[in-house]
Amino acid sequence: MSQVFQLLLENLLAEREHFNRIWFASDQVTPPQFSYQVNFPRVELVISGEYPNLLENPDKSITESKLLAGDALYVPPNSWNKPNWDTDCSVLSLLFGKRQLGFSLVSKAKNQPGFYDVQKHSIQTRTGHAIDHILAALNTLAKEPVQTPMDGYLLHALLSYCQQMLTAPTAGTRNRVEDLYQGICIYIQENFHRHITRESIAHRFNITPNHLSRLFRQQGHMRMADYITWVRIDRAKFMLKRYDFRLGEVATRCGFQDVNYFYRVFKSKTGMTPSEYRGSD
Protein backbone atom coordinates (compact mmCIF):
# COMPACT_ATOMS: atom_id res chain seq x y z
CA MET A 1 0.00 0.00 0.00
CA SER A 2 2.87 2.41 0.72
CA GLN A 3 3.83 2.27 -2.97
CA VAL A 4 0.52 3.89 -3.91
CA PHE A 5 1.27 6.92 -1.76
CA GLN A 6 4.94 7.01 -2.74
CA LEU A 7 3.87 7.28 -6.37
CA LEU A 8 1.26 9.93 -5.61
CA LEU A 9 3.73 12.12 -3.76
CA GLU A 10 6.40 11.56 -6.38
CA ASN A 11 4.02 12.66 -9.14
CA LEU A 12 2.80 15.66 -7.17
CA LEU A 13 6.33 16.85 -6.48
CA ALA A 14 7.48 16.22 -10.06
CA GLU A 15 4.52 17.78 -11.82
CA ARG A 16 4.07 20.85 -9.64
CA GLU A 17 6.99 23.07 -8.78
CA HIS A 18 4.40 25.22 -7.03
CA PHE A 19 0.82 24.73 -5.93
CA ASN A 20 -2.00 26.59 -7.63
CA ARG A 21 -3.15 27.91 -4.26
CA ILE A 22 -2.54 26.98 -0.65
CA TRP A 23 -5.43 27.54 1.71
CA PHE A 24 -5.11 27.71 5.49
CA ALA A 25 -7.80 26.67 7.95
CA SER A 26 -8.31 28.52 11.22
CA ASP A 27 -10.25 28.34 14.49
CA GLN A 28 -11.19 31.85 15.56
CA VAL A 29 -14.94 31.32 15.18
CA THR A 30 -17.21 28.46 16.20
CA PRO A 31 -16.93 25.62 13.65
CA PRO A 32 -20.11 24.42 11.90
CA GLN A 33 -21.49 21.12 13.06
CA PHE A 34 -19.84 18.01 11.56
CA SER A 35 -16.66 19.91 10.71
CA TYR A 36 -13.37 18.03 10.73
CA GLN A 37 -11.40 19.19 13.76
CA VAL A 38 -8.59 17.23 15.39
CA ASN A 39 -5.64 18.06 17.64
CA PHE A 40 -2.94 17.34 15.06
CA PRO A 41 -1.97 19.00 11.75
CA ARG A 42 -3.42 17.85 8.43
CA VAL A 43 -2.76 18.52 4.76
CA GLU A 44 -5.36 17.93 2.05
CA LEU A 45 -4.25 17.88 -1.58
CA VAL A 46 -6.78 18.01 -4.41
CA ILE A 47 -5.63 15.48 -7.00
CA SER A 48 -8.53 16.01 -9.40
CA GLY A 49 -11.95 17.63 -9.58
CA GLU A 50 -13.44 20.26 -7.30
CA TYR A 51 -13.37 20.03 -3.50
CA PRO A 52 -15.61 22.68 -1.86
CA ASN A 53 -15.00 23.42 1.81
CA LEU A 54 -16.46 25.73 4.41
CA LEU A 55 -13.49 27.69 5.74
CA GLU A 56 -12.97 30.62 8.05
CA ASN A 57 -11.89 33.89 6.44
CA PRO A 58 -9.41 36.38 7.96
CA ASP A 59 -12.37 38.65 8.86
CA LYS A 60 -13.84 35.71 10.87
CA SER A 61 -16.68 35.10 8.43
CA ILE A 62 -17.33 31.63 7.03
CA THR A 63 -17.68 30.98 3.31
CA GLU A 64 -17.53 28.02 0.96
CA SER A 65 -14.20 27.95 -0.86
CA LYS A 66 -13.77 25.88 -4.00
CA LEU A 67 -10.47 24.03 -3.91
CA LEU A 68 -9.44 22.85 -7.37
CA ALA A 69 -6.94 20.32 -8.68
CA GLY A 70 -3.48 21.53 -7.74
CA ASP A 71 -4.72 23.31 -4.61
CA ALA A 72 -3.72 22.36 -1.07
CA LEU A 73 -5.32 22.97 2.31
CA TYR A 74 -3.21 23.14 5.47
CA VAL A 75 -5.12 22.60 8.71
CA PRO A 76 -3.18 23.44 11.91
CA PRO A 77 -3.98 21.55 15.14
CA ASN A 78 -7.53 22.23 16.41
CA SER A 79 -8.42 24.23 13.32
CA TRP A 80 -11.35 23.04 11.23
CA ASN A 81 -12.73 22.57 7.74
CA LYS A 82 -16.05 21.23 6.52
CA PRO A 83 -15.93 19.51 3.11
CA ASN A 84 -18.86 19.23 0.77
CA TRP A 85 -18.41 15.80 -0.79
CA ASP A 86 -21.18 16.12 -3.39
CA THR A 87 -18.70 16.59 -6.24
CA ASP A 88 -16.39 14.66 -8.55
CA CYS A 89 -13.02 14.74 -6.82
CA SER A 90 -10.02 12.82 -5.53
CA VAL A 91 -8.28 14.07 -2.40
CA LEU A 92 -5.06 12.95 -0.76
CA SER A 93 -4.86 13.64 2.98
CA LEU A 94 -1.81 13.52 5.22
CA LEU A 95 -2.46 13.36 8.96
CA PHE A 96 0.41 14.13 11.31
CA GLY A 97 -0.54 12.33 14.52
CA LYS A 98 1.67 12.18 17.59
CA ARG A 99 2.66 8.57 16.99
CA GLN A 100 1.84 7.99 13.34
CA LEU A 101 1.69 9.68 9.96
CA GLY A 102 -1.49 8.71 8.16
CA PHE A 103 -2.13 8.73 4.41
CA SER A 104 -5.65 8.66 2.99
CA LEU A 105 -6.80 8.78 -0.62
CA VAL A 106 -10.53 9.12 -1.26
CA SER A 107 -12.38 9.50 -4.56
CA LYS A 108 -15.98 10.64 -4.87
CA ALA A 109 -18.47 10.84 -7.73
CA LYS A 110 -21.15 13.52 -7.75
CA ASN A 111 -24.61 12.40 -6.62
CA GLN A 112 -23.27 9.09 -5.34
CA PRO A 113 -23.83 8.22 -1.66
CA GLY A 114 -20.34 6.95 -0.85
CA PHE A 115 -16.74 6.97 -1.98
CA TYR A 116 -15.84 4.68 -4.86
CA ASP A 117 -12.18 4.44 -3.87
CA VAL A 118 -10.69 4.61 -0.37
CA GLN A 119 -7.06 3.74 0.37
CA LYS A 120 -5.33 4.21 3.71
CA HIS A 121 -1.84 3.68 5.06
CA SER A 122 0.17 4.76 8.11
CA ILE A 123 3.80 4.75 9.16
CA GLN A 124 5.62 5.59 12.35
CA THR A 125 6.09 9.31 12.92
CA ARG A 126 9.61 10.62 13.31
CA THR A 127 10.11 12.92 16.26
CA GLY A 128 13.06 15.17 16.91
CA HIS A 129 13.60 15.58 13.16
CA ALA A 130 13.17 18.35 10.60
CA ILE A 131 9.52 17.45 10.03
CA ASP A 132 8.66 18.82 13.50
CA HIS A 133 10.14 22.20 12.57
CA ILE A 134 8.45 22.30 9.16
CA LEU A 135 5.05 21.69 10.79
CA ALA A 136 5.78 24.29 13.49
CA ALA A 137 6.67 26.83 10.79
CA LEU A 138 3.44 26.12 8.89
CA ASN A 139 1.41 26.42 12.09
CA THR A 140 2.96 29.83 12.75
CA LEU A 141 2.61 30.96 9.14
CA ALA A 142 -1.10 30.11 9.22
CA LYS A 143 -1.59 32.99 11.69
CA GLU A 144 0.32 35.58 9.63
CA PRO A 145 -1.32 37.96 7.15
CA VAL A 146 1.22 37.27 4.37
CA GLN A 147 1.79 33.58 3.62
CA THR A 148 3.19 33.46 0.08
CA PRO A 149 5.70 32.45 -1.16
CA MET A 150 6.85 30.86 2.13
CA ASP A 151 3.82 28.57 2.24
CA GLY A 152 4.78 26.92 -1.05
CA TYR A 153 8.36 26.31 0.01
CA LEU A 154 7.34 24.87 3.36
CA LEU A 155 4.63 22.63 1.93
CA HIS A 156 6.95 21.35 -0.79
CA ALA A 157 9.54 20.56 1.90
CA LEU A 158 6.92 18.79 4.01
CA LEU A 159 5.76 16.58 1.15
CA SER A 160 9.36 15.81 0.17
CA TYR A 161 10.08 14.73 3.75
CA CYS A 162 6.96 12.54 3.82
CA GLN A 163 7.99 10.90 0.57
CA GLN A 164 11.40 10.19 2.05
CA MET A 165 9.77 8.65 5.12
CA LEU A 166 7.74 6.34 2.90
CA THR A 167 10.76 5.39 0.81
CA ALA A 168 13.16 4.84 3.73
CA PRO A 169 11.22 4.06 6.91
CA THR A 170 12.96 4.51 10.22
CA ALA A 171 14.66 1.57 11.84
CA GLY A 172 12.32 -0.42 14.00
CA THR A 173 9.26 0.48 11.97
CA ARG A 174 6.17 -1.28 13.19
CA ASN A 175 4.85 -4.37 11.47
CA ARG A 176 1.72 -4.42 9.34
CA VAL A 177 -0.54 -5.25 12.28
CA GLU A 178 0.70 -2.24 14.24
CA ASP A 179 0.41 -0.02 11.16
CA LEU A 180 -3.18 -1.15 10.67
CA TYR A 181 -4.01 -0.48 14.31
CA GLN A 182 -2.49 3.01 14.19
CA GLY A 183 -4.28 3.76 10.94
CA ILE A 184 -7.61 2.83 12.51
CA CYS A 185 -6.80 5.04 15.50
CA ILE A 186 -6.24 7.99 13.15
CA TYR A 187 -9.54 7.23 11.42
CA ILE A 188 -11.39 7.23 14.75
CA GLN A 189 -9.73 10.50 15.78
CA GLU A 190 -10.89 12.01 12.48
CA ASN A 191 -14.44 10.70 12.63
CA PHE A 192 -15.29 10.62 16.34
CA HIS A 193 -18.19 13.01 15.73
CA ARG A 194 -19.87 10.65 13.27
CA HIS A 195 -21.86 7.48 13.83
CA ILE A 196 -19.03 4.95 13.68
CA THR A 197 -19.41 1.33 14.68
CA ARG A 198 -17.28 -1.77 14.80
CA GLU A 199 -18.91 -2.92 11.58
CA SER A 200 -18.49 0.37 9.69
CA ILE A 201 -14.83 0.68 10.69
CA ALA A 202 -14.11 -2.94 9.78
CA HIS A 203 -15.73 -2.39 6.38
CA ARG A 204 -13.67 0.77 5.76
CA PHE A 205 -10.43 -1.13 6.44
CA ASN A 206 -11.53 -4.31 4.67
CA ILE A 207 -11.26 -6.57 7.73
CA THR A 208 -13.83 -8.51 9.73
CA PRO A 209 -15.41 -7.03 12.89
CA ASN A 210 -13.95 -9.89 14.94
CA HIS A 211 -10.48 -9.16 13.57
CA LEU A 212 -10.93 -5.52 14.50
CA SER A 213 -11.86 -6.41 18.07
CA ARG A 214 -8.85 -8.71 18.41
CA LEU A 215 -6.60 -6.01 17.01
CA PHE A 216 -7.59 -3.56 19.73
CA ARG A 217 -7.25 -6.11 22.50
CA GLN A 218 -3.78 -7.10 21.30
CA GLN A 219 -2.38 -3.71 20.26
CA GLY A 220 -4.29 -1.21 22.34
CA HIS A 221 -5.01 -3.31 25.42
CA MET A 222 -8.57 -1.97 25.45
CA ARG A 223 -11.80 -2.56 23.61
CA MET A 224 -12.39 -0.50 20.49
CA ALA A 225 -15.57 0.92 22.03
CA ASP A 226 -13.52 2.16 25.00
CA TYR A 227 -11.04 3.83 22.66
CA ILE A 228 -13.84 5.61 20.79
CA THR A 229 -15.27 6.80 24.10
CA TRP A 230 -11.83 8.03 25.22
CA VAL A 231 -11.41 10.05 22.01
CA ARG A 232 -14.91 11.53 22.31
CA ILE A 233 -14.53 12.49 25.97
CA ASP A 234 -11.12 14.03 25.30
CA ARG A 235 -12.69 16.13 22.54
CA ALA A 236 -15.64 17.05 24.73
CA LYS A 237 -13.20 18.40 27.35
CA PHE A 238 -11.63 20.61 24.67
CA MET A 239 -15.03 21.89 23.47
CA LEU A 240 -16.29 22.60 26.97
CA LYS A 241 -13.28 24.84 27.62
CA ARG A 242 -13.06 26.38 24.13
CA TYR A 243 -16.67 27.07 23.15
CA ASP A 244 -19.95 28.14 24.75
CA PHE A 245 -21.90 25.22 23.33
CA ARG A 246 -24.82 23.90 25.30
CA LEU A 247 -24.27 20.43 26.69
CA GLY A 248 -26.59 18.89 24.09
CA GLU A 249 -24.54 20.39 21.28
CA VAL A 250 -21.25 19.26 22.83
CA ALA A 251 -22.70 15.76 23.06
CA THR A 252 -23.82 15.77 19.42
CA ARG A 253 -20.56 17.22 18.13
CA CYS A 254 -18.65 14.50 19.97
CA GLY A 255 -20.74 11.64 18.60
CA PHE A 256 -23.10 11.13 21.56
CA GLN A 257 -26.71 11.03 20.40
CA ASP A 258 -28.16 11.09 23.94
CA VAL A 259 -27.16 14.00 26.18
CA ASN A 260 -28.03 12.06 29.35
CA TYR A 261 -25.76 9.21 28.28
CA PHE A 262 -23.01 11.74 27.51
CA TYR A 263 -23.50 13.24 30.99
CA ARG A 264 -23.15 9.84 32.67
CA VAL A 265 -20.13 8.76 30.62
CA PHE A 266 -18.34 12.08 31.09
CA LYS A 267 -18.79 11.95 34.87
CA SER A 268 -17.67 8.33 35.07
CA LYS A 269 -14.50 9.07 33.08
CA THR A 270 -13.53 12.41 34.62
CA GLY A 271 -15.15 12.41 38.07
CA MET A 272 -16.95 15.67 37.21
CA THR A 273 -20.09 16.60 35.36
CA PRO A 274 -19.58 18.50 32.07
CA SER A 275 -20.73 21.72 33.78
CA GLU A 276 -18.33 21.21 36.68
CA TYR A 277 -15.47 20.55 34.26
CA ARG A 278 -16.28 23.69 32.26
CA GLY A 279 -16.11 25.80 35.43
CA SER A 280 -12.93 24.21 36.79
CA ASP A 281 -9.47 25.80 36.54
N, C-alpha and C positions, 0 to 999 in steps of 0.2 A: 504493500500500500504506500510506503514512503516514496517509491519511485514515481507515483502519480503526482505527488506534491513537489518532488524535486524537479520534475519536468515542467510543471506549471510555473514555479518560481524562476526556473532557468529561462523559459520563454518570456515571462513578464520582464525580467531584467534585460534580456537581449533585445526585445522588440521596442522597449520604451526607455529611452534615456531620461525622459522626464514623464511625469504623470500629467494627464489632461488637467485635472484639478484635485487638490487634496482638501477635503472637508474635515473640520474638527467638531466633535460633539462637546457638549458642556453640561453643567448641572447647576445653573444659577436659578432656575425656575422649577416648579413642580413638574415632574415628568408625567406625560399622559399614561393612563392605565395600559398595562400590557406592553410597556416599553421594555427594551433590553437594558438592564443595568446591573453590572457586576462589579466586584471590588478589585478587578485586575484589568490591565490595558487590553484593547482589542484593535485589530486592523481588519477592515473589510475592503476587498478589492473587487471591482466590477469587471468580470471577464468578458461578458457580452450582455447585450440588452439594456434595459432601463430599470433602475433600482430606486424607486421613490422612498424617501424617509422623512418622517417628522424630525426636525432638528431645531435646536435653540439658536436664535440669532444673537449677535452681539448686543442688540438693544433689548434682549430678554423676551422678545416675542417668539412664537413658535410657528414655523411654516413648513410646508412640504417641499423638500429639495429633491430634484431629479438627478440622481447620480447616474452617469452614463459609462459605457465601456471605456476603460482607461482612467476612470476616476478612482479615488481611494478615500476611505473614511477612517480617521483615527479617533478612537474613543478612549480617553484617559480613564483611570480607575474611578468608579462611582458616577461617571457621566452616563448619558443615556442616548439611545436612538430608538425610533419606532418604525420599522420597515413596513411598507405596503407590498405584500407579496403577490398581488394580483397583476403580474406582468410577466413578460418573457424575459428571463434573465438567468445568468449564472454568476454566483458570488463565491469568492474564496475568502474565508475568514481565518485569521490567526489569533489565537487566544493565549495570552502570556500569563498563565497561572503561576502560583508560587512554587509549585513542584513540577509542573509539566507545561510544555508548549503544545497547544492543540491546533490541529489543522482541520478545516471543514470546508468541503465543496458542496454546494447545493445548487440545483438547477430547477427552475420553475417555468411552467407554461401558463399563459394567461387563461383565466376562466377554468383552470383545473384545480381540484380541491387540495392536492398534495404535491410534493416534490417528486419529479420523475427520476432524479439522480441525487443520491446523498452518499458522500464518501467522507470518512473521518479517520484521523490518525493522530497519535500523540507521541512525543518523545520527552525524555528527561530535560528539565530546564537547567541551564548553566547559571550558576550564581557566582558573583565575584568576577565577572567577565565584562567585556565591553558592552554586551547587550544591555546590561543594567543601566549603563550611562546613556546609551542611545534612547532607551525608553524614558529615562528621567528627563533628558533634553526635550523629547517630544511632549511630555507632560507639562513642562514649563512653557514651551513654545505655544501650546494650546491656549494659554492664558494671555498671550501677548497680542497687541493689535496688528502687528506686521509679522506674517508667518512665512512669506515667500522671500527668497528662494530656499531658505534654510530647511523648510519642511520637506522639499523634494530630496535634498541631500541626505537628510536624516532618515527618511523613509526608505530610500534606496539602500542606505547602509544597513538598516534593520532587516530588509528582505535578503540582502546579500549574506548577512550573518545567519539568518534562519536557513538559507539554502546550504550554507557550510555545515550547520548543525545536522541537517538531514543527511548530507553526504558523508560526514565524518563524525558520527556520534561520539559522545564522551565515553571514556573507559568506564566499564561497569554499568553500561546502559541496561535498563530493565529488560526482562524478557517480554514476550508477546502478551502473556497473561497480565503482567503488571501494566503494560502499555494500554491494554484494553480497559482495565479497571480505572486507570487515570483518565482515559478518554471519556468514560461514562461519568466520572466525577465532574469533569468539565461540563459535559452536557447537562447534568443536573443543576450545576451552578448557573448555567445560562437560562434554564427553563423552569426554575423553581416556582415561578409565578403561574405556570400553566398546569393543566390537569395531566400529570404524568403518572403512569402506573408501571408496575413491574412488566406487564405485557407490552405496553407501548415502547418502553425503553429497550426491551429485548428485541422487539421488531426493528427498531431503528438501527441496532447494532448487529442484526442478523444472527442472534443467538437465541436459545430457548430461555423461557422464564426461569426454569430450574437451574440452568447454567449461570444465569445472572445472580440468583440467590447464593449459589455456592461461591461465586467469585467474590461477593462482598463478605461472606463469612471468612474466606481464606485470606483475602488481601486487606480488607478493611477492618476485620474483627468486629463487625457490627452488621445488623440487618440493613438491607438497602432502604427500607422504610424509615429506619432510624436516621440514616444519613440524610435522606430528603428532609426529614423533620429538623435536623440540626442546621441544614442550610437555610431553611425557611425561617427558623427562629433567629438565627444570626442576622438575616436580612431584616426581619421585623425590628430587631434591636436598633439597627441603623436607621430605619424609617421613623421609628418613634422619637429618636433624638434629632433627626434631620428635618422632618416635615411635620406639619400640623394636621395630618390626616386623622379622621375619626378612626376609632378602633376597628369598625367594620370595614373601612377601606384598607387599612393596614393588613387585615386578615385576607381580604380578597387579593391584594397586590402580592401577597406572599404565598398564595396558593391554597389558603384555607377557605373553604366555601361556607363554613359555619363559624360565626364569630364567637359563640359560646365554647365551641371546641378549641378554637384558637386561644381563648382566654385560659382554659384549663391546661392546655399543653404548655403555653408560655409560662404559667406559674409553676408547673411541675418541673420545667427545665431550668428556670432562673431563680425560683424562690420568691418572685415578686409578680404582681399582676402587671399587665402592660401599662396601666396608668401609674403605678408606683415606679416602674422602671423609667418612664418618661420624666418623672419628677425628681429622680435621683441624681446625685452628682456624678 
